[in-house]
Structures are given as C-alpha cells and as structure tokens.
C-alpha cells in the first residue's frame, strides 16, 4: 500500500488545540499513519477503512498512542460487525428511517459551542414507542453522526456535546432501553446530559447556539430537521458503500 501524506487543513487555533490536547504533532503524522496501515494489513477480518483521513480520526481518538488507537479501531469495526441492527440496511430512504428523520430524533446543530464542539440534541421521547423500534432510532442517530463527522474534520479534534431531551418520556420509552441496548450505546457514545433547568444549560451552551425551542436564538429546530433529512437522504450511496466496512465475526 502506498503511504499517503496527511495534510492538516484546519486553522492554526485548531492545530494548536490538537497539539495541546491530543498530542498531535505534524512530525508524527506519517509515521503513525504508516504504522496503523501496516497493522491493518495484519487484521483483514476488520475490513477497516485504511485511508489517511479515517486513520487520523482514530489517532486523535487515541491521542496518538498507537496501542490505544488500534484498540479503538478494533472496537469500532467489531461493534459494526456484531450489531447489524444498527449497522446493516442503512438505506436512508427506507420508510422507517425517513419517518425518524422527519421526527428529528437526533439533531446536530449547525453552529458549534464556544469550545468548538458539535452540539447534538437527542430527543429521546419524540417517537411513538409502540410504533418505532429503538434499534432504528440508534441506527439513524449513528448515521447522522457519522455523516457529520465525515464532512467536518474539526469534530474529530474538538468532539461532541449532546443534549438529551427527556421531555414527554413515558414507560414505553424506558422499556425500549434494554440492558443490551444501553451497553451498546455506552460503548459507542459518550454524552453530556443536562437537566430541565435551561439556565444551567446556557452556562455550557450559549443561547445563540441553540434553536428557539430550547430558549435559543439560532433559528427553529424544524429547519435543522429538514436540513439533516435532505443531507442524509442524498448520502444514500455513501451509507450503502460504508456498510462493507465491518469486522467478520
């Protein structure tokens, strides 16, 4: 495999942040990338993406520690292979997924928080627990998040802040969250939760970042729902192609 060079394309502030917080250094890129690509050749069962950009995302996740990076790669592609209910049949035009896109169960904001993080709103009780499967909700949520990460390199540097909106939650919603689903969710995501006191939320995420429905001044959540439905639907070919990258178990 020919080793491609990685070129940092973000601004100097982001570069400095990555260096200070993620142990990122331009002198490390090509050596670390080459090491991971060579290792992936010995792990054909993972069917992992070996392109430079994808490897750098995992290096950042592991703070450029090669062993940690390898573990993260192994965990991610093993999860994809062992969880077909989330990672197979990811055609966004499927009616059940279109419905969840219309509801806006998982909504990334288009403006970052003051620390550069992507902010996502998880509306945990917006769906009908009798009609919508929890696995489909996790499926469309991971699809939206992965597309956002694919298109915005800064997310792999600054990370994600999640707001979990529990308004309207009932027994049916709680019953959907089986121990198995919770374990997989914790394994794949780490999220930050605020209570119902919006004043506390504003200390972390300013109102000019949030939509009006959450006391903010940054437009309406329906506009975000429409935006992500269009983006995810138009990325159908990308999602179908991406399905092949998963471990054989």
TORKOL-4160 file (C-alpha; in steps of 0.2 Angstrom, whole numbers, padded with zeros to 4 digits, m for minus):
249
<pt num="1" X="0000" Y="0000" Z="0000"/>
<pt num="2" X="0007" Y="0017" Z="m0005"/>
<pt num="3" X="0008" Y="0028" Z="0011"/>
<pt num="4" X="m0002" Y="0044" Z="0008"/>
<pt num="5" X="0004" Y="0060" Z="0016"/>
<pt num="6" X="m0008" Y="0069" Z="0028"/>
<pt num="7" X="m0010" Y="0087" Z="0027"/>
<pt num="8" X="m0019" Y="0097" Z="0042"/>
<pt num="9" X="m0032" Y="0108" Z="0033"/>
<pt num="10" X="m0039" Y="0117" Z="0048"/>
<pt num="11" X="m0035" Y="0133" Z="0056"/>
<pt num="12" X="m0020" Y="0137" Z="0067"/>
<pt num="13" X="m0031" Y="0138" Z="0083"/>
<pt num="14" X="m0037" Y="0120" Z="0079"/>
<pt num="15" X="m0020" Y="0114" Z="0076"/>
<pt num="16" X="m0013" Y="0121" Z="0092"/>
<pt num="17" X="m0028" Y="0114" Z="0101"/>
<pt num="18" X="m0025" Y="0097" Z="0094"/>
<pt num="19" X="m0006" Y="0098" Z="0099"/>
<pt num="20" X="m0010" Y="0103" Z="0117"/>
<pt num="21" X="m0025" Y="0091" Z="0120"/>
<pt num="22" X="m0022" Y="0076" Z="0108"/>
<pt num="23" X="m0003" Y="0075" Z="0107"/>
<pt num="24" X="m0005" Y="0079" Z="0089"/>
<pt num="25" X="0011" Y="0084" Z="0080"/>
<pt num="26" X="0015" Y="0086" Z="0062"/>
<pt num="27" X="0031" Y="0076" Z="0064"/>
<pt num="28" X="0021" Y="0061" Z="0070"/>
<pt num="29" X="0008" Y="0060" Z="0056"/>
<pt num="30" X="0016" Y="0050" Z="0043"/>
<pt num="31" X="0025" Y="0038" Z="0055"/>
<pt num="32" X="0009" Y="0034" Z="0064"/>
<pt num="33" X="m0002" Y="0033" Z="0049"/>
<pt num="34" X="0011" Y="0021" Z="0041"/>
<pt num="35" X="0011" Y="0010" Z="0057"/>
<pt num="36" X="m0008" Y="0009" Z="0058"/>
<pt num="37" X="m0009" Y="0005" Z="0039"/>
<pt num="38" X="0004" Y="m0009" Z="0041"/>
<pt num="39" X="m0006" Y="m0016" Z="0056"/>
<pt num="40" X="m0022" Y="m0016" Z="0047"/>
<pt num="41" X="m0014" Y="m0027" Z="0034"/>
<pt num="42" X="m0012" Y="m0040" Z="0048"/>
<pt num="43" X="m0031" Y="m0038" Z="0053"/>
<pt num="44" X="m0040" Y="m0041" Z="0037"/>
<pt num="45" X="m0055" Y="m0048" Z="0047"/>
<pt num="46" X="m0059" Y="m0030" Z="0052"/>
<pt num="47" X="m0062" Y="m0023" Z="0035"/>
<pt num="48" X="m0057" Y="m0006" Z="0041"/>
<pt num="49" X="m0055" Y="0009" Z="0031"/>
<pt num="50" X="m0037" Y="0012" Z="0028"/>
<pt num="51" X="m0037" Y="0029" Z="0021"/>
<pt num="52" X="m0027" Y="0043" Z="0029"/>
<pt num="53" X="m0042" Y="0054" Z="0035"/>
<pt num="54" X="m0050" Y="0039" Z="0044"/>
<pt num="55" X="m0034" Y="0034" Z="0052"/>
<pt num="56" X="m0031" Y="0051" Z="0058"/>
<pt num="57" X="m0048" Y="0052" Z="0066"/>
<pt num="58" X="m0044" Y="0036" Z="0076"/>
<pt num="59" X="m0027" Y="0043" Z="0081"/>
<pt num="60" X="m0035" Y="0058" Z="0088"/>
<pt num="61" X="m0047" Y="0047" Z="0097"/>
<pt num="62" X="m0032" Y="0038" Z="0105"/>
<pt num="63" X="m0022" Y="0054" Z="0107"/>
<pt num="64" X="m0009" Y="0047" Z="0095"/>
<pt num="65" X="m0005" Y="0032" Z="0106"/>
<pt num="66" X="m0003" Y="0018" Z="0094"/>
<pt num="67" X="m0010" Y="0004" Z="0105"/>
<pt num="68" X="m0025" Y="0014" Z="0111"/>
<pt num="69" X="m0028" Y="0019" Z="0093"/>
<pt num="70" X="m0028" Y="0000" Z="0087"/>
<pt num="71" X="m0040" Y="m0004" Z="0101"/>
<pt num="72" X="m0052" Y="0010" Z="0096"/>
<pt num="73" X="m0051" Y="0004" Z="0078"/>
<pt num="74" X="m0054" Y="m0014" Z="0083"/>
<pt num="75" X="m0068" Y="m0010" Z="0095"/>
<pt num="76" X="m0077" Y="0001" Z="0082"/>
<pt num="77" X="m0077" Y="m0011" Z="0067"/>
<pt num="78" X="m0081" Y="m0026" Z="0079"/>
<pt num="79" X="m0096" Y="m0016" Z="0085"/>
<pt num="80" X="m0101" Y="m0013" Z="0067"/>
<pt num="81" X="m0100" Y="m0032" Z="0063"/>
<pt num="82" X="m0108" Y="m0038" Z="0079"/>
<pt num="83" X="m0123" Y="m0025" Z="0079"/>
<pt num="84" X="m0132" Y="m0027" Z="0062"/>
<pt num="85" X="m0147" Y="m0020" Z="0070"/>
<pt num="86" X="m0138" Y="m0003" Z="0069"/>
<pt num="87" X="m0126" Y="m0005" Z="0055"/>
<pt num="88" X="m0134" Y="m0015" Z="0042"/>
<pt num="89" X="m0148" Y="m0010" Z="0030"/>
<pt num="90" X="m0143" Y="0008" Z="0032"/>
<pt num="91" X="m0153" Y="0014" Z="0017"/>
<pt num="92" X="m0160" Y="0031" Z="0022"/>
<pt num="93" X="m0174" Y="0030" Z="0010"/>
<pt num="94" X="m0182" Y="0016" Z="0020"/>
<pt num="95" X="m0199" Y="0022" Z="0026"/>
<pt num="96" X="m0195" Y="0019" Z="0045"/>
<pt num="97" X="m0179" Y="0029" Z="0043"/>
<pt num="98" X="m0187" Y="0043" Z="0034"/>
<pt num="99" X="m0200" Y="0044" Z="0047"/>
<pt num="100" X="m0187" Y="0046" Z="0061"/>
<pt num="101" X="m0178" Y="0059" Z="0050"/>
<pt num="102" X="m0195" Y="0068" Z="0049"/>
<pt num="103" X="m0197" Y="0067" Z="0068"/>
<pt num="104" X="m0180" Y="0074" Z="0072"/>
<pt num="105" X="m0174" Y="0061" Z="0085"/>
<pt num="106" X="m0156" Y="0066" Z="0083"/>
<pt num="107" X="m0152" Y="0084" Z="0078"/>
<pt num="108" X="m0135" Y="0091" Z="0076"/>
<pt num="109" X="m0134" Y="0110" Z="0077"/>
<pt num="110" X="m0125" Y="0120" Z="0063"/>
<pt num="111" X="m0116" Y="0131" Z="0075"/>
<pt num="112" X="m0103" Y="0125" Z="0087"/>
<pt num="113" X="m0102" Y="0128" Z="0105"/>
<pt num="114" X="m0088" Y="0141" Z="0112"/>
<pt num="115" X="m0076" Y="0126" Z="0113"/>
<pt num="116" X="m0078" Y="0121" Z="0095"/>
<pt num="117" X="m0088" Y="0106" Z="0099"/>
<pt num="118" X="m0103" Y="0099" Z="0088"/>
<pt num="119" X="m0119" Y="0101" Z="0098"/>
<pt num="120" X="m0132" Y="0087" Z="0095"/>
<pt num="121" X="m0150" Y="0087" Z="0103"/>
<pt num="122" X="m0156" Y="0069" Z="0106"/>
<pt num="123" X="m0175" Y="0070" Z="0108"/>
<pt num="124" X="m0177" Y="0053" Z="0117"/>
<pt num="125" X="m0196" Y="0054" Z="0118"/>
<pt num="126" X="m0201" Y="0062" Z="0102"/>
<pt num="127" X="m0206" Y="0045" Z="0094"/>
<pt num="128" X="m0220" Y="0033" Z="0097"/>
<pt num="129" X="m0213" Y="0019" Z="0107"/>
<pt num="130" X="m0227" Y="0007" Z="0101"/>
<pt num="131" X="m0223" Y="0010" Z="0083"/>
<pt num="132" X="m0204" Y="0014" Z="0082"/>
<pt num="133" X="m0191" Y="0002" Z="0086"/>
<pt num="134" X="m0177" Y="0008" Z="0097"/>
<pt num="135" X="m0164" Y="0000" Z="0086"/>
<pt num="136" X="m0170" Y="0010" Z="0071"/>
<pt num="137" X="m0168" Y="0026" Z="0082"/>
<pt num="138" X="m0150" Y="0021" Z="0086"/>
<pt num="139" X="m0147" Y="0017" Z="0068"/>
<pt num="140" X="m0152" Y="0034" Z="0061"/>
<pt num="141" X="m0143" Y="0043" Z="0075"/>
<pt num="142" X="m0127" Y="0034" Z="0071"/>
<pt num="143" X="m0130" Y="0038" Z="0053"/>
<pt num="144" X="m0132" Y="0056" Z="0055"/>
<pt num="145" X="m0117" Y="0057" Z="0067"/>
<pt num="146" X="m0106" Y="0048" Z="0055"/>
<pt num="147" X="m0111" Y="0059" Z="0041"/>
<pt num="148" X="m0107" Y="0075" Z="0051"/>
<pt num="149" X="m0090" Y="0068" Z="0056"/>
<pt num="150" X="m0086" Y="0063" Z="0038"/>
<pt num="151" X="m0090" Y="0081" Z="0032"/>
<pt num="152" X="m0082" Y="0091" Z="0046"/>
<pt num="153" X="m0064" Y="0087" Z="0051"/>
<pt num="154" X="m0065" Y="0098" Z="0066"/>
<pt num="155" X="m0077" Y="0086" Z="0075"/>
<pt num="156" X="m0063" Y="0074" Z="0077"/>
<pt num="157" X="m0052" Y="0087" Z="0086"/>
<pt num="158" X="m0065" Y="0096" Z="0097"/>
<pt num="159" X="m0078" Y="0082" Z="0100"/>
<pt num="160" X="m0096" Y="0082" Z="0103"/>
<pt num="161" X="m0108" Y="0089" Z="0116"/>
<pt num="162" X="m0125" Y="0081" Z="0117"/>
<pt num="163" X="m0141" Y="0087" Z="0125"/>
<pt num="164" X="m0153" Y="0073" Z="0129"/>
<pt num="165" X="m0171" Y="0080" Z="0129"/>
<pt num="166" X="m0182" Y="0068" Z="0140"/>
<pt num="167" X="m0197" Y="0079" Z="0140"/>
<pt num="168" X="m0213" Y="0068" Z="0137"/>
<pt num="169" X="m0204" Y="0052" Z="0141"/>
<pt num="170" X="m0215" Y="0038" Z="0147"/>
<pt num="171" X="m0214" Y="0020" Z="0152"/>
<pt num="172" X="m0215" Y="0014" Z="0134"/>
<pt num="173" X="m0199" Y="0023" Z="0130"/>
<pt num="174" X="m0190" Y="0017" Z="0146"/>
<pt num="175" X="m0195" Y="m0001" Z="0142"/>
<pt num="176" X="m0186" Y="0000" Z="0125"/>
<pt num="177" X="m0170" Y="0004" Z="0133"/>
<pt num="178" X="m0165" Y="m0014" Z="0137"/>
<pt num="179" X="m0148" Y="m0018" Z="0146"/>
<pt num="180" X="m0141" Y="m0024" Z="0130"/>
<pt num="181" X="m0145" Y="m0008" Z="0120"/>
<pt num="182" X="m0139" Y="0003" Z="0135"/>
<pt num="183" X="m0122" Y="m0007" Z="0135"/>
<pt num="184" X="m0120" Y="m0004" Z="0116"/>
<pt num="185" X="m0125" Y="0014" Z="0117"/>
<pt num="186" X="m0112" Y="0017" Z="0131"/>
<pt num="187" X="m0099" Y="0008" Z="0121"/>
<pt num="188" X="m0102" Y="0018" Z="0105"/>
<pt num="189" X="m0106" Y="0036" Z="0113"/>
<pt num="190" X="m0101" Y="0046" Z="0127"/>
<pt num="191" X="m0113" Y="0060" Z="0130"/>
<pt num="192" X="m0116" Y="0075" Z="0142"/>
<pt num="193" X="m0133" Y="0077" Z="0150"/>
<pt num="194" X="m0142" Y="0092" Z="0157"/>
<pt num="195" X="m0157" Y="0093" Z="0167"/>
<pt num="196" X="m0173" Y="0103" Z="0164"/>
<pt num="197" X="m0165" Y="0119" Z="0171"/>
<pt num="198" X="m0161" Y="0128" Z="0155"/>
<pt num="199" X="m0152" Y="0142" Z="0164"/>
<pt num="200" X="m0139" Y="0128" Z="0169"/>
<pt num="201" X="m0138" Y="0123" Z="0151"/>
<pt num="202" X="m0134" Y="0141" Z="0145"/>
<pt num="203" X="m0118" Y="0141" Z="0155"/>
<pt num="204" X="m0112" Y="0127" Z="0144"/>
<pt num="205" X="m0120" Y="0131" Z="0128"/>
<pt num="206" X="m0124" Y="0149" Z="0124"/>
<pt num="207" X="m0142" Y="0154" Z="0118"/>
<pt num="208" X="m0135" Y="0160" Z="0101"/>
<pt num="209" X="m0130" Y="0142" Z="0098"/>
<pt num="210" X="m0147" Y="0134" Z="0102"/>
<pt num="211" X="m0163" Y="0134" Z="0092"/>
<pt num="212" X="m0178" Y="0144" Z="0098"/>
<pt num="213" X="m0187" Y="0128" Z="0106"/>
<pt num="214" X="m0173" Y="0127" Z="0118"/>
<pt num="215" X="m0173" Y="0145" Z="0123"/>
<pt num="216" X="m0160" Y="0150" Z="0110"/>
<pt num="217" X="m0159" Y="0162" Z="0096"/>
<pt num="218" X="m0152" Y="0152" Z="0082"/>
<pt num="219" X="m0167" Y="0148" Z="0071"/>
<pt num="220" X="m0180" Y="0134" Z="0073"/>
<pt num="221" X="m0177" Y="0115" Z="0076"/>
<pt num="222" X="m0188" Y="0111" Z="0061"/>
<pt num="223" X="m0176" Y="0120" Z="0049"/>
<pt num="224" X="m0162" Y="0108" Z="0056"/>
<pt num="225" X="m0173" Y="0093" Z="0054"/>
<pt num="226" X="m0176" Y="0097" Z="0036"/>
<pt num="227" X="m0158" Y="0100" Z="0033"/>
<pt num="228" X="m0152" Y="0084" Z="0040"/>
<pt num="229" X="m0166" Y="0074" Z="0032"/>
<pt num="230" X="m0160" Y="0081" Z="0015"/>
<pt num="231" X="m0142" Y="0078" Z="0018"/>
<pt num="232" X="m0144" Y="0060" Z="0025"/>
<pt num="233" X="m0156" Y="0055" Z="0011"/>
<pt num="234" X="m0144" Y="0062" Z="m0003"/>
<pt num="235" X="m0130" Y="0052" Z="0005"/>
<pt num="236" X="m0138" Y="0036" Z="0002"/>
<pt num="237" X="m0124" Y="0029" Z="m0009"/>
<pt num="238" X="m0111" Y="0033" Z="0004"/>
<pt num="239" X="m0121" Y="0024" Z="0018"/>
<pt num="240" X="m0123" Y="0009" Z="0007"/>
<pt num="241" X="m0105" Y="0008" Z="0002"/>
<pt num="242" X="m0100" Y="0011" Z="0020"/>
<pt num="243" X="m0109" Y="m0005" Z="0026"/>
<pt num="244" X="m0095" Y="m0016" Z="0020"/>
<pt num="245" X="m0083" Y="m0009" Z="0032"/>
<pt num="246" X="m0086" Y="m0020" Z="0047"/>
<pt num="247" X="m0077" Y="m0035" Z="0056"/>
<pt num="248" X="m0081" Y="m0053" Z="0051"/>
<pt num="249" X="m0085" Y="m0062" Z="0067"/>
